[in-house]
């Protein structure tokens, strides 16, 4: 299948092109597309000659090119209606009645220059479908958010992510204003589904992305500031599958300045080694790294409800456990050359000993974050 993408360097176009390239090379098989794919990327710098060649040869068109922030109002109609007309006439000239997907906007129902230009483009495409019999798929996208969207342009989410990540003030005129948002990955999944004839269509003949998130501007801003502060309290938000928070957090991270990907953690170090918390989560516990100098023993305590998992990633160690009230000692020799997990159940006093000649490095998970007011940690030596 030969696929033409207009506006291939834009926000949606760039994401679609990258996804189809992964499908083409076999790196992404999740869409179930087995046939060979050729991608024709067309943008405003490409020239009429390439458009003519691509329209003659393509089997499917994703028409994503458009104008949404011109210097003059007249450019709306020229970019959103005029180029659509050029595209469709070129397809007709070659007798190519392949399916055409068109990116419109929810503003097509509004009485402004942008909305009128989008509605004119829609009417033109519907007329083209009636005339030629070609399948036309028009999407009135709401606000689309995600990686690679240009900040300080036409997306509040992109602008907020970019500015908050850099400590730049933002302006919110109405924090209660509700937005309908679609995530870029959901948009791309819907568009790729069209290639197999599985797009979602409503009773009016428009196509739509089935997953829409409705949130207020205030909620978005509150979440973004929480994401920013999460590096200080080493937390991560609750990343529910297909939830808005998960998608917004991924979007926010994509706008971090490149010199701020790395951030420090607090190492609690002494002559025995160090202990460093990596992450604290609301419902998935705490993740930490523990290092022990040669010959050092740490632990010798037990918990009522708290339970842990120890993974030695470097060095050689001995983990010892004894059930409270019992004299039997259970031992596990562990090393970084054989990565394995040792569960530490409640009710077992336990320790870990560095048996090697270099630092022992242990990755540790606890089902709950340490709370100084309720530590649930009681000293008792394993070996008495």
SEPAVEX-189002 format. One record per residue: x, y, z of N, C-alpha, C in turn. Coordinates in steps of 0.05 Angstrom, whole numbers, plus 32768, in hexadecimal, padded with zeros to 4 digits. Example, Ala and Ser with C-alpha at 12.3 -4.5 7.8 and 13.67 -1.06 7.14 Angstrom:
REM SEPAVEX-189002
81087F8E809C80F67FA6809C81087FBE809C 81017FD3808E81117FEB808F81028001809D 
This chain:
REM SEPAVEX-189002
80117FE88000800080008000801280198000 800B802B7FEE801A80457FEC8009805B7FF8 80148067800D8005807A801D80118096801B 800080A98013800780C580117FFF80D4802B 801280E18037800C80F1804F8013810E8049 7FFE811F80488004813C8045800681488061 8017815D8063801D8168807D802D8154808E 803F81458081804E8130808E8061813A80A4 8068815480A3807A815F80B7806B816D80CE 8051816D80CD8041817980E2803F816680FA 8030816F810E802D81608127802281448122 800A814381167FFD81298111800C811A80FC 8014812880E78022811B80D1803C810E80D9 804B811B80EB8065811080F4806080F78104 804C80F78115804680DF8125803C80C88114 802B80CF8100802180BA80EE803780AE80DD 804880BF80D2805E80B680C2807180A380D2 807780AB80EB8089809B80FB807C807F8101 8062807F810680548066810C8053805480F4 804C805F80DD804B804F80C48067804580BC 807B805580C28096804C80BC809D803380CE 8095803480E78099801C80F88089800480EF 8071800980E480617FF380D9806F7FE880C0 80787FFB80AF80857FF38096809E7FE1809B 80AD7FE880AF80C67FD980B480C27FC280C7 80AA7FBD80CF80A47FA680E180AA7FAA80FE 80B07FC3810680B67FC98122809D7FCB8133 80867FD08126806C7FD2813480587FC08125 80517FAA8132803F7F97812580237F988133 801F7FAB814480077FAC81547FEE7FB38144 7FF27FBF812C7FDB7FC7811C7FD17FB18109 7FE07F9B81087FD77F8580F77FD87F8A80D9 7FE97F9C80D17FEC7FA280B480047F9280AA 7FFE7F80809780137F6E808D801E7F768072 800E7F86806280177F8C8047802D7FA18047 803C7FA2803280527FB6803080477FD2802E 80557FE4803A804D8000803B80638012802F 805A8024801E806B803A801580608054801E 80708065802A8066807F8035807080968024 805D80A5801A806380BE800B805E80D6801E 807480E38026807280FA8037807181148027 805B8123802B8058813C801C805481538030 80638168802C805F8180803D80608199802B 805D81B08037805A81C88027807481CF8017 808A81C4801F80A381C8801080A881B47FFA 809681A07FF8809B818A7FE6809881917FC8 808581A27FC1808281AA7FA5806C819B7F97 806181A77F82804B819C7F73805281837F64 806B81817F5B8074816A7F4C807181507F5C 807A81517F758077813A7F86805A81337F8C 804A81487F90802D81437F96802181347F7E 8028813D7F66801D81307F4E802581137F4C 803E810D7F53804980F27F52803B80E17F67 803980EC7F7F802D80DC7F95801080D77F90 800180EB7F867FE480E77F827FDF80D37F6C 7FF080D07F597FEE80BC7F447FF180A07F4F 8002809D7F63800C80837F6B7FFF80797F85 7FF4808A7F967FEC80827FB17FD380717FB2 7FD180617FC87FB980517FCD7FA8805B7FE4 7FB3806E7FF37FA4807A80097FB08096800E 7F9F80A980167FA980C4801B7FA180CC8038 7FB580D480487FB080E180617FB580FF805C 7FA0810E805B7FA3812B80557FA3813A806F 7FBB8140807A7FBE814D80937FC881698091 7FCF817280797FD9818D80757FC381A18079 7FCB81B880847FB781CD80897FC481E58095 7FB581FA80987FBE821380A47FAD821A80BC 7FBA821F80D37FAB822780EA7FB6824080F9 7FCC824A80EF7FD7826380FC7FE4827480E6 7FD4827F80D37FE0828E80BD7FE682AB80C4 7FF582B880B37FFA82D580B77FE182E580B0 7FD382DC809B7FBB82EA80917FA382D78092 7F8B82E280977F7382D280997F6D82C3807F 7F7582CF80687F6F82C3804E7F7E82A9804B 7F9482A5805A7FA4828D80567F9582748061 7F82827880727F728261807C7F6582538064 7F57826280547F488256803E7F5C824B8029 7F71825A80257F85825180117F928236801A 7F98823480347FA6821C803D7F9382058042 7F7B820A804D7F6A81F480557F5581EC8040 7F4F81FF802E7F3D81F880187F4D81F67FFE 7F5E82097FF97F6C820A7FE07F7E81F27FDB 7F8E81EA7FEF7FA081D37FEA7F9081B97FE9 7F7A81B87FF87F6981A07FF67F5E819D7FDA 7F5781B47FCE7F4D81B37FB37F6381AA7F9F 7F7B81B47FA37F9181AB7F927F96818D7F95 7F9681837FAD7F9A81677FB27F8581567FA4 7F6B815D7FA87F56814D7F9D7F56814E7F7E 7F5B81657F737F5C81687F567F7381587F4A 7F8981567F597FA081467F4F7F9981287F4F 7F8B81207F647F8281047F657F6F80FE7F4E 7F5C81117F497F49810D7F337F56810C7F18 7F6A811D7F157F78811D7EFB7F8581027EF5 7F8D80F47F097F9980DA7F057F8580C37F07 7F6C80CA7F0B7F5780B57F0E7F5C80A47F27 7F6880AF7F3B7F6E80A07F537F5880A47F68 7F4780907F6C7F3180927F7E7F3780847F99 7F4F80857FA27F5780787FBB7F4A80877FD2 7F48807A7FEA7F3C808780017F4C80A0800A 7F3E80B480147F4B80CD801C7F4280D38039 7F5580D5804B7F4F80DE80667F5680FC8068 7F44810C80757F49812880767F4781318094 7F5B8141809B7F5C814D80B67F4D816780B7 7F36816780C57F27818080C97F28818780E6 7F15819680F07F1681A0810B7EFA81A48116 7EF781A281307EDD81A8813D7ED581C58138 7EE881D681307EE181F2812B7ED381F68110 7ED081E081017EC281E280E77EA581EB80EA 7E9A81E981027E7F81F281077E7E820F8110 7E95821C81147E968238811E7E97824C8108 7E8E8264810E7E8D827A80FA7EA7828B80FD 7EBE827F80F77ED6828E80F67EE6828580DD 7EFB829380D77F0A828E80BE7F15827280BD 7F20826980D37F2B824E80D47F15823980D0 7EFF823C80E07EE9822980DE7EDC822980C2 7ED9824080B67ECD8241809B7EDF82338087 7EF9823780897F0B822A80767F0B820B8079 7F08820280927F0781E580977EEC81DA808C 7ED681E880907EBC81DF80867EBC81DF8068 7EC881F3805C7EC981F3803F7ED981DB8034 7EEF81D480427EFE81BD803B7EEE81A3803E 7EDF81A180537ECE818A80577EBA81878040 7EAC819C803A7E98819B80257EA48193800A 7EBC819D80057ECA81967FEC7ED081787FEC 7ED9816D80027EE0815180047EC7813F8001 7EB18147800E7E998137800C7E8F81377FEE 7E91814E7FE27E8981507FC57E9B813E7FB4 7EB4813E7FBA7EC7812D7FAB7EC081107FAE 7EB981087FC77EB280EC7FCB7E9980E47FBC 7E8580F67FBB7E6C80F17FAC7E7180EF7F8E 7E8381007F857E8981017F687E9980E97F5F 7EAD80E17F6E7EC080CC7F657EBA80B07F70 7EAA80AF7F867EA680967F937EBC808E7FA6 7ECF80A07FAA7EE5809A7FBC7EDC809C7FD9 7EE7808B7FEA7EE1808C80077EEE80A58012 7EDF80B680207EEB80CD802D7EE580CB804B 7EFA80D0805B7EF880CD80787F0080E88085 7EED80F7808E7EF2811180997EF1811080B8 7F06811980C47F08811A80E17F07813780EB 7EF4813D80FC7EF48157810A7F0281548125 7F1C815681247F2C8152813C7F2781688151 7F238160816A7F24817381807F42817A8185 7F488183819D7F64818A81A37F75817181A5 7F89816F81957F9B815881957FB4815F81A5 7FBD814D81B67FD5815281C67FE7813A81C6 8000813F81CB8014812981CC802F813481C3 8042812281C1805E812981BA805F8136819E 80728148819A8079815581818065816A8179 80528172818A804181888183804F81A2818A 804C81B58178805B81CE817B805081E08191 806081E781A5805681F881BB8054821581B2 8044822581C28041824181BC80378246819F 802682348196801C8236817B7FFD8234817B 7FF2821C817D7FD5821A817D7FCB82048190 7FDD81FB81A27FD581E681B57FDB81F081D2 7FC681F281E27FCA81FA81FE7FDA81E5820D 7FD581CB82087FE381B68216800181B88210 800881BA81F6802481BC81EF803281D481FB 802481EB81FB802F82038207803382008225 801F81F68232802181F2824F803881DF8256 803A81C98248804F81B5824D806A81C2824A 806E81D08233808781DD822D808F81F28242 807C8203824980828219825B8086820F8278 807581FE8282807781F4829D809181E482A1 809981D5828D80B281C5828F80CA81D88291 80C781F0828780DE8204828780DB821A829C 80C6821882AD80C2822C82C180B8824782B6 80AC8246829E80A1825E829180848262829A 807C827A82A28061827E82AB804D82788294 8035826E829C8020826982898008827B8291 7FF6827F827D7FDE828F82827FC5827E827D 7FB4827D82917F9B826E828F7F8482828295 7F75828882817F60829C82847F4782908291 7F428276828B7F2A826982977F31824D829E 7F37824882B77F40822D82BF7F2A821982BE 7F11822282BD7EFA820F82BB7EF28208829F 7EFF8214828B7EF9820E826F7EFF81F18269 7EEB81E3825E7EEE81C782587EF881C3823B 7F0B81B082397F1681AA821E7F10818C8218 7F0A818781FF7F09816B81F57F24816681E8 7F32815281F27F4D814C81E87F4F812F81DE 7F5F812C81C97F65811181BF7F84810F81BE 7F8E80F881C77FAA80F381C97FB580EA81AE 7FCD80F281A87FD880ED818D7FDA80CF8187 7FE080BF819A7FE280A281957FC68096818E 7FB180A1819A7F96809881947F8E80A18178 7F9680BA81717F9180C481567F9F80B28141 7FB880AC81467FC7809C81337FBC80808130 7FB4807481477FA8805981467F8F80598135 7F7F806E81387F66807181287F6D8074810A 7F81808481047F88808880E77F93806F80DB 7FA4806180E97FAF804880DE7F99803480DA 7F85803480EC7F6F802180E97F60802580CF 7F60803E80C57F53804380AC7F5E80338095 7F78802D80967F84801D80817F788002807E 7F6C7FF880947F5F7FDE80947F417FE18094 7F377FF9808F7F1A7FFE808E7F0D7FFD80A9 7F1B800380BE7F10800080D97F0D801B80E8 7F0B803180D97F07804A80E67EEB804D80F3 7EE8806081057ECF806581127EC0807C8104 7EA7807780FD7E97808A80EE7E7D808F80FC 7E7480A980FD7E5B80AF810B7E4480B080F6 7E2C80B681007E1480B580EF7E1480CC80DB 7E2380E180E07E2480F880CD7E3980F480B7 7E4880DE80B97E5C80D980A47E7880E280AB 7E7B80EE80C27E9680F680CB7EA380DF80DA 7EBD80DE80D97ECD80CA80E87ED780D78102 7EDD80C681167EE580D281307EF880BF813E 7F0780CB81517F1980BC81637F0880B4817B 7F06809A81817EF3809181967EFB809981B2 7F14809E81B87F1D80A481D37F2080C381D6 7F0E80D081E47F0F80ED81E87F1080F28207 7F228104820F7F24810B822B7F1A8128822F 7F08812B82427EFC814682487F07814F8263 7F17816482637F23816F827B7F23818D827A 7F26819982927F2881B682937F4581C08290 7F4881D982887F6381E482877F7081E382A2 7F6181E982B77F6C81E882D27F7681CD82DA 7F6881B882D27F70819D82D87F8A819682CA 7F8C819F82B17FA5819A82A17FBD81A882AF 7FB981C182B67FCF81D082C27FD781C482DD 7FC481BC82ED7FCA81B083077FDA81978303 7FD3818682F07FE2816E82EB7FFE817382E2 8001818782D0801C818D82C5802E819782DB 802481A882ED803581B18303803C819A8316 802981878319802F816F832A8045815E831D 8044815C83028059814D82F48074815A82F8 8074817582F7808E818382FB8099817F8317 8088817F832B8091817C83468097815F834D 808F814C833C80938130834280B081288344 80C18138833880DE8132833A80E881388356 80DC814B836380E48151837E80DA813D8393 80C18133838F80B7812083A280B981038398 80C98100838280CF80E6837580B680D58371 80A080E28368808780D38364808280D18346 806F80C0833F806480BE8324804680BE8327 803780C98314801A80C88316800F80AC8312 7FF680A883187FE8808F83127FE3808D82F4 7FF2807B82E77FF2807982CA7FDF806382C1 7FC5806882C47FB1805582BC7FB18051829E 7FAF803882957FB0803382797F9A8042826A 7FA2805082557F90806082447F8480788253 7F8F807E826A7F84809582797F9180AF8270 7F8380C582767F8D80DF826E7FA780E6827B 7FAA80E082957FC280E782A47FDB80DA8297 7FD880C082907FEE80B282837FF780C08269 7FE480C9825A7FEA80D582407FF580F18244 7FEA810082577FF4811B825C8011811A8267 801681068279803181048284804680FD826E 803E80EB825C805080E58246805580FE8235 8040810D82318043812682218055813A822F 8051813E8249806181508258807F81498257 8085812F825A80A18127825980AE812D823E 809E812C822980A98131820E80B1814E820A 80A98160821C80AF817C821A80C58184822E 80D18171823C80E78179824E80FE8184823F 810C81988249812481A2823C8139818B823C 814881898226815A81728223817081728238 817681888245818A8188825A817E81838276 8164817B8276815781758290814B81598291 81548148827F814A812C82808154811F829A 816C812682A38179811B82BB8173812D82D3 816D812082EA81698130830281738120831A 817C812E832F818981208345817681138358 818080FF8366817180F1837B818180F48395 817380F283AC818080F483C6818C80DA83CE 81A780D983CF81B580C183D881BA80C383F6 81B080AF840581B680AE842281CE809B8426 81E580A7842881FE80988428820C80998443 82188082844B822980818462823F806C845D 824E8064847282648052846F825B80368466 824180308468823780168460823180148442 822B802C84368222802D841A820F80448416 81F9803F840881E68054840381CA804883FF 81B680598402819A805283FC818D806983EE 8182806483D78177807A83C6815B807283BC 8147808283C3812C807E83B9812B8088839C 811F8078838A811D8080836E8101808B8368 80EC807C837080D18084836B80BF807D8382 80AB808F838780958089839A807B808A838A 806A8077838C80518077837E803A80758392 8023807E8389800B807E839B8001806283A0 80038051838C7FF68036838F8008801F8386 8021802583808033800F8377804D800F8387 804E801C839D8064801A83AF807C802C83A9 8093802383B380AC803383B280C2802383A5 80D28031839580E980248387810280328391 811780218397812F802C83A38147801D839A 815F8029839E8179801B83998188801C83B3 8192800483BB81A2800183D481BE7FF783CD 81D2800483D681EE7FFA83D281FA7FF383ED 820A7FDE83ED82187FD5840582357FD18400 82467FDC841282637FD8841082697FBA8416 82817FB0840E82887F95841382877F8F8431 827B7F78843882797F6F845482627F7B8463 82547F8E8458823F7F9D846682257F8C8466 82167F8E847D81FC7F82847F81E77F988484 81D27F97847581BC7FAA847981A27F9B847D 818F7FA8848B81757F9C849081727F9384AD 816D7F7984B181677F6E84CB814E7F7B84D7 81397F7B84C781207F8584D181097F7684C2 80F17F7A84CC80DA7F6D84C080C27F8084BF 80AD7F7884B080967F8984AB807C7F7984B0 80677F8784B9804D7F7B84BB803F7F7784A0 803D7F8D8491802F7F8C847780407F938460 80547FA3846480667FAB844E80757F928444 80777F90842A80867F7A841D80987F868408 80AE7F78840180C27F8383F080CC7F6F83DC 80D97F7983C780E77F6883B481047F7383B1 81177F6183B381337F6883B1813E7F5C8397 814D7F6D8388815A7F63836F81777F6D8370 818A7F5B837281A67F63837181AE7F668354 81B97F7D834D81C17F83833181DF7F84832E 81EE7F868344820B7F86834282177F7C835C 822B7F6B835B82387F618372822D7F46837B 82367F3C8392822D7F23839E82237F2783BA 820C7F1C83C082007F2083DA81F27F0883E5 81EB7F0983FF81DC7EF4840C81C47F018419 81AC7EF7841281937F00841F818A7EEB8432 81867EF3844B817D7EE1846081627EE9846B 81507ED5847081367EDA847A81307EC68490 81217ED084A481187EBE84BA80FC7EC684C2 80E97EB384C280CE7EB984CA80CD7EC084E8 80BF7ED484EF80BD7EDC850B80B17EC4851B 80BF7EBD853180B77EA7854180C47E8C8539 80D47E8D852480E27E75851B81007E79851D 810E7E62851E812C7E64851E81387E5C8503 81277E5484F181317E4B84D681397E6484C6 81517E6384BB815B7E7A84AA815B7E71848D 814E7E81847C814D7E7B845F81617E8D8452 81717E82844081877E91843381857E908415 818B7EA78409818D7EA883EB81A77EB683E4 81B97EA983D681D17EB583CB81C97EC283B0 81CF7EDB83AD81C67EEA839581DE7EF98389 81DD7EFE836F81F37F0D836281E87F1B8349 81F77F2F834181F07F3E832981F27F2F830F 82007F18831082047F0882F881EB7EF782F2 81DA7EF4830681C17EE5830281AA7EF6830F 819E7F0682FF81897F18830981707F088311 81687F0A832A81507EFD833381447F0D834A 812B7F088350811C7F17836581197F05837D 811E7F11839481197F0483AE81027F1383BC 80EC7F0583C180D67F1183CF80DC7F1183ED 80D57F2783FA80D87F2A841780BC7F2C8423 80B07F16842C80957F16843680927F248451 807A7F2D845780757F388472807A7F228487 80827F2B849F80867F1784B480A07F0984B4 80B27F1084A280CD7F0484A180E27F1A84A6 80F27F1684BB81087F2984BE811D7F2184A9 812B7F35849E813C7F30848781547F438487 81687F3A847981807F4B8475818C7F45845A 81A07F55845381B07F50843A81CD7F568441 81DF7F44843981FB7F46843F820B7F478425 821E7F59842482307F5B840D82467F468411 82467F318400825A7F1C840282727F2083EF 82707F3583DF82857F3983CB829A7F4D83D3 82AC7F5383C082C27F6683C582BC7F8283B9 82A57F8583AD829D7FA083A282817FA683AD 82787FBE83A6825E7FC783B082487FB483A6 82357FAE83B7821D7F9F83B082077FB383A9 81FB7FB1839281E67FC3838981CB7FB48388 81B87FBD8397819E7FB0839981877FC28391 81777FB9837E815F7FC7837781497FBD8389 813A7FCF839681267FC783A9810B7FD383A3 80F67FC383A680DB7FCD83A480CC7FC683BD 80BC7FD983C780AB7FD583DE808E7FDB83D6 807B7FCC83E080607FD083D880547FEB83E2 80617FF783F58058801183FF806F80238404 806B803D8402808080508406808680538424 809F8058842B80A6805A8447809980728453 808D806E846A807F80848479808B80858495 8099809B849A80A7809E84B48093809B84CC 807A80A484C8806680A384DD805B808684E1 805E807684CC8054805A84CE8067804984BE 807F804484C98094803784B9808F801984B4 8080800C84C6807C7FEF84C480977FE184C0 80AB7FE884D080C67FDC84CE80D07FD784EA 80D77FBE84F180DD7FB7850C80F87FA7850D 810B7FB1851C81257FA5851D81247F8A852B 81317F76851E81367F5C852A814A7F4E8518 81607F45852481757F398515816C7F1D850A 81747F1884F2816E7EFE84E6817D7EE884F5 81977EEC84F881A87ED8850581AC7EE08522 81A27ED0853581A27ED7855181B77EC78560 
